[in-house]
């Protein structure tokens, strides 16, 4: 029996374990949202750090 995981961003079913949606949301997200939302957020975060140097 596989556990059913729902993406906390788009609400779609995730096949497999999905990805951590943090820091955007606490929970799991699907491949699509991981690429489109979370990675963009992480890049922005690191860009902001680099600008402070
Ligand atoms: Zn999603």
PDB file of the backbone (N, CA, C, O) and the ligand in Angstrom, with CONECT records:
HET     ZN  A 101       1
ATOM      1  N   UNK A   1       0.845  -1.210   0.000  1.00  0.00           N
ATOM      2  CA  UNK A   1       0.000   0.000   0.000  1.00  0.00           C
ATOM      3  C   UNK A   1       0.876   1.255   0.000  1.00  0.00           C
ATOM      4  O   UNK A   1       1.715   1.441   0.881  1.00  0.00           O
ATOM      5  N   UNK A   2       0.669   2.095  -0.987  1.00  0.00           N
ATOM      6  CA  UNK A   2       1.415   3.352  -1.017  1.00  0.00           C
ATOM      7  C   UNK A   2       0.619   4.449  -0.337  1.00  0.00           C
ATOM      8  O   UNK A   2      -0.602   4.531  -0.464  1.00  0.00           O
ATOM      9  N   UNK A   3       1.333   5.281   0.380  1.00  0.00           N
ATOM     10  CA  UNK A   3       0.700   6.443   0.990  1.00  0.00           C
ATOM     11  C   UNK A   3       0.389   7.472  -0.083  1.00  0.00           C
ATOM     12  O   UNK A   3       1.194   7.712  -0.983  1.00  0.00           O
ATOM     13  N   UNK A   4      -0.764   8.064   0.021  1.00  0.00           N
ATOM     14  CA  UNK A   4      -1.139   9.095  -0.931  1.00  0.00           C
ATOM     15  C   UNK A   4      -0.702  10.449  -0.383  1.00  0.00           C
ATOM     16  O   UNK A   4      -1.083  10.841   0.720  1.00  0.00           O
ATOM     17  N   UNK A   5       0.094  11.149  -1.165  1.00  0.00           N
ATOM     18  CA  UNK A   5       0.565  12.467  -0.744  1.00  0.00           C
ATOM     19  C   UNK A   5      -0.014  13.510  -1.684  1.00  0.00           C
ATOM     20  O   UNK A   5      -0.004  13.335  -2.902  1.00  0.00           O
ATOM     21  N   UNK A   6      -0.511  14.577  -1.121  1.00  0.00           N
ATOM     22  CA  UNK A   6      -1.074  15.673  -1.908  1.00  0.00           C
ATOM     23  C   UNK A   6      -0.103  16.846  -1.871  1.00  0.00           C
ATOM     24  O   UNK A   6       0.413  17.211  -0.814  1.00  0.00           O
ATOM     25  N   UNK A   7       0.134  17.427  -3.035  1.00  0.00           N
ATOM     26  CA  UNK A   7       0.982  18.609  -3.119  1.00  0.00           C
ATOM     27  C   UNK A   7       0.339  19.764  -2.350  1.00  0.00           C
ATOM     28  O   UNK A   7      -0.836  20.069  -2.551  1.00  0.00           O
ATOM     29  N   UNK A   8       1.114  20.405  -1.470  1.00  0.00           N
ATOM     30  CA  UNK A   8       0.548  21.477  -0.642  1.00  0.00           C
ATOM     31  C   UNK A   8       0.468  22.800  -1.412  1.00  0.00           C
ATOM     32  O   UNK A   8      -0.091  23.774  -0.908  1.00  0.00           O
ATOM     33  N   UNK A   9       1.019  22.842  -2.622  1.00  0.00           N
ATOM     34  CA  UNK A   9       0.962  24.067  -3.416  1.00  0.00           C
ATOM     35  C   UNK A   9      -0.171  24.000  -4.439  1.00  0.00           C
ATOM     36  O   UNK A   9      -1.012  24.897  -4.486  1.00  0.00           O
ATOM     37  N   UNK A  10      -0.202  22.943  -5.261  1.00  0.00           N
ATOM     38  CA  UNK A  10      -1.209  22.874  -6.325  1.00  0.00           C
ATOM     39  C   UNK A  10      -2.317  21.877  -6.013  1.00  0.00           C
ATOM     40  O   UNK A  10      -3.329  21.851  -6.715  1.00  0.00           O
ATOM     41  N   UNK A  11      -2.154  21.059  -4.982  1.00  0.00           N
ATOM     42  CA  UNK A  11      -3.204  20.140  -4.569  1.00  0.00           C
ATOM     43  C   UNK A  11      -3.274  18.858  -5.378  1.00  0.00           C
ATOM     44  O   UNK A  11      -4.224  18.090  -5.230  1.00  0.00           O
ATOM     45  N   UNK A  12      -2.287  18.610  -6.232  1.00  0.00           N
ATOM     46  CA  UNK A  12      -2.283  17.391  -7.029  1.00  0.00           C
ATOM     47  C   UNK A  12      -1.659  16.232  -6.265  1.00  0.00           C
ATOM     48  O   UNK A  12      -0.891  16.418  -5.321  1.00  0.00           O
ATOM     49  N   UNK A  13      -2.013  15.032  -6.706  1.00  0.00           N
ATOM     50  CA  UNK A  13      -1.433  13.845  -6.089  1.00  0.00           C
ATOM     51  C   UNK A  13       0.035  13.728  -6.492  1.00  0.00           C
ATOM     52  O   UNK A  13       0.407  13.992  -7.636  1.00  0.00           O
ATOM     53  N   UNK A  14       0.838  13.336  -5.547  1.00  0.00           N
ATOM     54  CA  UNK A  14       2.264  13.169  -5.794  1.00  0.00           C
ATOM     55  C   UNK A  14       2.551  11.687  -5.933  1.00  0.00           C
ATOM     56  O   UNK A  14       2.139  10.880  -5.100  1.00  0.00           O
ATOM     57  N   UNK A  15       3.274  11.335  -7.011  1.00  0.00           N
ATOM     58  CA  UNK A  15       3.740   9.958  -7.122  1.00  0.00           C
ATOM     59  C   UNK A  15       5.116   9.877  -6.478  1.00  0.00           C
ATOM     60  O   UNK A  15       6.009  10.658  -6.804  1.00  0.00           O
ATOM     61  N   UNK A  16       5.280   8.940  -5.575  1.00  0.00           N
ATOM     62  CA  UNK A  16       6.529   8.846  -4.835  1.00  0.00           C
ATOM     63  C   UNK A  16       6.468   9.729  -3.603  1.00  0.00           C
ATOM     64  O   UNK A  16       5.398   9.946  -3.034  1.00  0.00           O
ATOM     65  N   UNK A  17       7.616  10.235  -3.199  1.00  0.00           N
ATOM     66  CA  UNK A  17       7.687  10.993  -1.962  1.00  0.00           C
ATOM     67  C   UNK A  17       7.544  12.491  -2.168  1.00  0.00           C
ATOM     68  O   UNK A  17       7.318  13.223  -1.204  1.00  0.00           O
ATOM     69  N   UNK A  18       7.671  12.969  -3.411  1.00  0.00           N
ATOM     70  CA  UNK A  18       7.586  14.397  -3.656  1.00  0.00           C
ATOM     71  C   UNK A  18       8.818  15.100  -3.135  1.00  0.00           C
ATOM     72  O   UNK A  18       9.879  14.493  -2.990  1.00  0.00           O
ATOM     73  N   UNK A  19       8.675  16.373  -2.858  1.00  0.00           N
ATOM     74  CA  UNK A  19       9.790  17.184  -2.400  1.00  0.00           C
ATOM     75  C   UNK A  19       9.339  18.053  -1.243  1.00  0.00           C
ATOM     76  O   UNK A  19       8.148  18.302  -1.060  1.00  0.00           O
ATOM     77  N   UNK A  20      10.311  18.511  -0.461  1.00  0.00           N
ATOM     78  CA  UNK A  20       9.981  19.468   0.583  1.00  0.00           C
ATOM     79  C   UNK A  20       9.658  20.809  -0.060  1.00  0.00           C
ATOM     80  O   UNK A  20      10.419  21.300  -0.894  1.00  0.00           O
ATOM     81  N   UNK A  21       8.542  21.397   0.319  1.00  0.00           N
ATOM     82  CA  UNK A  21       8.127  22.675  -0.260  1.00  0.00           C
ATOM     83  C   UNK A  21       8.716  23.865   0.484  1.00  0.00           C
ATOM     84  O   UNK A  21       8.496  25.012   0.095  1.00  0.00           O
ATOM     85  N   UNK A  22       9.448  23.603   1.531  1.00  0.00           N
ATOM     86  CA  UNK A  22      10.033  24.699   2.296  1.00  0.00           C
ATOM     87  C   UNK A  22      11.127  25.396   1.494  1.00  0.00           C
ATOM     88  O   UNK A  22      11.811  24.715   0.730  1.00  0.00           O
ATOM     89  N   UNK A  23      11.338  26.689   1.613  1.00  0.00           N
ATOM     90  CA  UNK A  23      10.725  27.581   2.606  1.00  0.00           C
ATOM     91  C   UNK A  23       9.415  28.232   2.156  1.00  0.00           C
ATOM     92  O   UNK A  23       8.882  29.105   2.841  1.00  0.00           O
ATOM     93  N   UNK A  24       8.898  27.800   0.998  1.00  0.00           N
ATOM     94  CA  UNK A  24       7.660  28.400   0.502  1.00  0.00           C
ATOM     95  C   UNK A  24       6.479  27.981   1.375  1.00  0.00           C
ATOM     96  O   UNK A  24       5.684  28.814   1.813  1.00  0.00           O
ATOM     97  N   UNK A  25       6.381  26.679   1.618  1.00  0.00           N
ATOM     98  CA  UNK A  25       5.318  26.156   2.470  1.00  0.00           C
ATOM     99  C   UNK A  25       5.877  25.001   3.275  1.00  0.00           C
ATOM    100  O   UNK A  25       6.863  24.381   2.877  1.00  0.00           O
ATOM    101  N   UNK A  26       5.257  24.710   4.397  1.00  0.00           N
ATOM    102  CA  UNK A  26       5.662  23.529   5.137  1.00  0.00           C
ATOM    103  C   UNK A  26       4.820  22.364   4.654  1.00  0.00           C
ATOM    104  O   UNK A  26       3.593  22.393   4.742  1.00  0.00           O
ATOM    105  N   UNK A  27       5.483  21.344   4.144  1.00  0.00           N
ATOM    106  CA  UNK A  27       4.764  20.199   3.617  1.00  0.00           C
ATOM    107  C   UNK A  27       5.480  19.650   2.406  1.00  0.00           C
ATOM    108  O   UNK A  27       6.647  19.959   2.165  1.00  0.00           O
ATOM    109  N   UNK A  28       4.775  18.833   1.644  1.00  0.00           N
ATOM    110  CA  UNK A  28       5.362  18.211   0.467  1.00  0.00           C
ATOM    111  C   UNK A  28       4.771  18.829  -0.786  1.00  0.00           C
ATOM    112  O   UNK A  28       3.608  19.233  -0.795  1.00  0.00           O
ATOM    113  N   UNK A  29       5.561  18.903  -1.836  1.00  0.00           N
ATOM    114  CA  UNK A  29       5.045  19.382  -3.109  1.00  0.00           C
ATOM    115  C   UNK A  29       5.477  18.435  -4.223  1.00  0.00           C
ATOM    116  O   UNK A  29       6.379  17.617  -4.042  1.00  0.00           O
ATOM    117  N   UNK A  30       4.818  18.556  -5.387  1.00  0.00           N
ATOM    118  CA  UNK A  30       5.092  17.676  -6.515  1.00  0.00           C
ATOM    119  C   UNK A  30       6.323  18.150  -7.294  1.00  0.00           C
ATOM    120  O   UNK A  30       6.865  19.222  -7.023  1.00  0.00           O
ATOM    121  N   UNK A  31       6.753  17.343  -8.255  1.00  0.00           N
ATOM    122  CA  UNK A  31       7.932  17.681  -9.062  1.00  0.00           C
ATOM    123  C   UNK A  31       7.790  19.034  -9.734  1.00  0.00           C
ATOM    124  O   UNK A  31       8.724  19.836  -9.750  1.00  0.00           O
ATOM    125  N   UNK A  32       6.611  19.275 -10.288  1.00  0.00           N
ATOM    126  CA  UNK A  32       6.364  20.498 -11.038  1.00  0.00           C
ATOM    127  C   UNK A  32       6.513  21.727 -10.144  1.00  0.00           C
ATOM    128  O   UNK A  32       7.204  22.683 -10.498  1.00  0.00           O
ATOM    129  N   UNK A  33       5.866  21.692  -8.997  1.00  0.00           N
ATOM    130  CA  UNK A  33       5.935  22.834  -8.086  1.00  0.00           C
ATOM    131  C   UNK A  33       7.327  22.980  -7.494  1.00  0.00           C
ATOM    132  O   UNK A  33       7.783  24.092  -7.229  1.00  0.00           O
ATOM    133  N   UNK A  34       7.990  21.868  -7.290  1.00  0.00           N
ATOM    134  CA  UNK A  34       9.352  21.938  -6.775  1.00  0.00           C
ATOM    135  C   UNK A  34      10.236  22.726  -7.730  1.00  0.00           C
ATOM    136  O   UNK A  34      11.022  23.574  -7.308  1.00  0.00           O
ATOM    137  N   UNK A  35      10.100  22.442  -9.014  1.00  0.00           N
ATOM    138  CA  UNK A  35      10.913  23.135 -10.013  1.00  0.00           C
ATOM    139  C   UNK A  35      10.487  24.578 -10.167  1.00  0.00           C
ATOM    140  O   UNK A  35      11.324  25.479 -10.208  1.00  0.00           O
ATOM    141  N   UNK A  36       9.174  24.801 -10.253  1.00  0.00           N
ATOM    142  CA  UNK A  36       8.675  26.129 -10.611  1.00  0.00           C
ATOM    143  C   UNK A  36       8.685  27.112  -9.446  1.00  0.00           C
ATOM    144  O   UNK A  36       8.921  28.305  -9.634  1.00  0.00           O
ATOM    145  N   UNK A  37       8.433  26.614  -8.264  1.00  0.00           N
ATOM    146  CA  UNK A  37       8.257  27.523  -7.128  1.00  0.00           C
ATOM    147  C   UNK A  37       9.433  27.470  -6.168  1.00  0.00           C
ATOM    148  O   UNK A  37      10.043  28.495  -5.864  1.00  0.00           O
ATOM    149  N   UNK A  38       9.743  26.293  -5.700  1.00  0.00           N
ATOM    150  CA  UNK A  38      10.723  26.191  -4.617  1.00  0.00           C
ATOM    151  C   UNK A  38      12.119  26.577  -5.092  1.00  0.00           C
ATOM    152  O   UNK A  38      12.818  27.324  -4.407  1.00  0.00           O
ATOM    153  N   UNK A  39      12.530  26.084  -6.242  1.00  0.00           N
ATOM    154  CA  UNK A  39      13.881  26.384  -6.728  1.00  0.00           C
ATOM    155  C   UNK A  39      14.036  27.871  -7.014  1.00  0.00           C
ATOM    156  O   UNK A  39      15.088  28.449  -6.742  1.00  0.00           O
ATOM    157  N   UNK A  40      13.000  28.493  -7.558  1.00  0.00           N
ATOM    158  CA  UNK A  40      13.031  29.939  -7.788  1.00  0.00           C
ATOM    159  C   UNK A  40      13.219  30.683  -6.474  1.00  0.00           C
ATOM    160  O   UNK A  40      14.012  31.620  -6.388  1.00  0.00           O
ATOM    161  N   UNK A  41      12.487  30.259  -5.460  1.00  0.00           N
ATOM    162  CA  UNK A  41      12.589  30.886  -4.141  1.00  0.00           C
ATOM    163  C   UNK A  41      13.991  30.748  -3.562  1.00  0.00           C
ATOM    164  O   UNK A  41      14.547  31.703  -3.018  1.00  0.00           O
ATOM    165  N   UNK A  42      14.549  29.566  -3.685  1.00  0.00           N
ATOM    166  CA  UNK A  42      15.883  29.318  -3.139  1.00  0.00           C
ATOM    167  C   UNK A  42      16.917  30.169  -3.873  1.00  0.00           C
ATOM    168  O   UNK A  42      17.829  30.713  -3.252  1.00  0.00           O
ATOM    169  N   UNK A  43      16.776  30.283  -5.193  1.00  0.00           N
ATOM    170  CA  UNK A  43      17.692  31.127  -5.964  1.00  0.00           C
ATOM    171  C   UNK A  43      17.589  32.584  -5.532  1.00  0.00           C
ATOM    172  O   UNK A  43      18.606  33.262  -5.379  1.00  0.00           O
ATOM    173  N   UNK A  44      16.389  33.059  -5.339  1.00  0.00           N
ATOM    174  CA  UNK A  44      16.193  34.436  -4.877  1.00  0.00           C
ATOM    175  C   UNK A  44      16.844  34.648  -3.517  1.00  0.00           C
ATOM    176  O   UNK A  44      17.448  35.686  -3.248  1.00  0.00           O
ATOM    177  N   UNK A  45      16.706  33.648  -2.681  1.00  0.00           N
ATOM    178  CA  UNK A  45      17.282  33.705  -1.337  1.00  0.00           C
ATOM    179  C   UNK A  45      18.797  33.842  -1.415  1.00  0.00           C
ATOM    180  O   UNK A  45      19.379  34.680  -0.725  1.00  0.00           O
ATOM    181  N   UNK A  46      19.440  33.031  -2.247  1.00  0.00           N
ATOM    182  CA  UNK A  46      20.893  33.098  -2.365  1.00  0.00           C
ATOM    183  C   UNK A  46      21.341  34.360  -3.082  1.00  0.00           C
ATOM    184  O   UNK A  46      22.396  34.904  -2.755  1.00  0.00           O
ATOM    185  N   UNK A  47      20.577  34.838  -4.042  1.00  0.00           N
ATOM    186  CA  UNK A  47      20.889  36.088  -4.696  1.00  0.00           C
ATOM    187  C   UNK A  47      20.877  37.248  -3.703  1.00  0.00           C
ATOM    188  O   UNK A  47      21.725  38.139  -3.756  1.00  0.00           O
ATOM    189  N   UNK A  48      19.910  37.218  -2.807  1.00  0.00           N
ATOM    190  CA  UNK A  48      19.805  38.271  -1.791  1.00  0.00           C
ATOM    191  C   UNK A  48      21.019  38.251  -0.869  1.00  0.00           C
ATOM    192  O   UNK A  48      21.524  39.302  -0.477  1.00  0.00           O
ATOM    193  N   UNK A  49      21.476  37.076  -0.532  1.00  0.00           N
ATOM    194  CA  UNK A  49      22.661  36.952   0.322  1.00  0.00           C
ATOM    195  C   UNK A  49      23.889  37.492  -0.403  1.00  0.00           C
ATOM    196  O   UNK A  49      24.707  38.193   0.193  1.00  0.00           O
ATOM    197  N   UNK A  50      24.017  37.169  -1.672  1.00  0.00           N
ATOM    198  CA  UNK A  50      25.191  37.609  -2.444  1.00  0.00           C
ATOM    199  C   UNK A  50      25.224  39.126  -2.602  1.00  0.00           C
ATOM    200  O   UNK A  50      26.300  39.722  -2.656  1.00  0.00           O
ATOM    201  N   UNK A  51      24.068  39.741  -2.675  1.00  0.00           N
ATOM    202  CA  UNK A  51      24.010  41.187  -2.822  1.00  0.00           C
ATOM    203  C   UNK A  51      24.477  41.912  -1.564  1.00  0.00           C
ATOM    204  O   UNK A  51      24.960  43.042  -1.627  1.00  0.00           O
ATOM    205  N   UNK A  52      24.326  41.248  -0.429  1.00  0.00           N
ATOM    206  CA  UNK A  52      24.714  41.870   0.841  1.00  0.00           C
ATOM    207  C   UNK A  52      26.218  41.900   1.040  1.00  0.00           C
ATOM    208  O   UNK A  52      26.728  42.649   1.874  1.00  0.00           O
ATOM    209  N   UNK A  53      26.921  41.087   0.275  1.00  0.00           N
ATOM    210  CA  UNK A  53      28.375  41.006   0.483  1.00  0.00           C
ATOM    211  C   UNK A  53      29.099  42.230  -0.084  1.00  0.00           C
ATOM    212  O   UNK A  53      30.323  42.321   0.008  1.00  0.00           O
TER     213      UNK A  53
HETATM  214 ZN    ZN A 101       2.282  20.757  -7.092  1.00  0.00          ZN
END
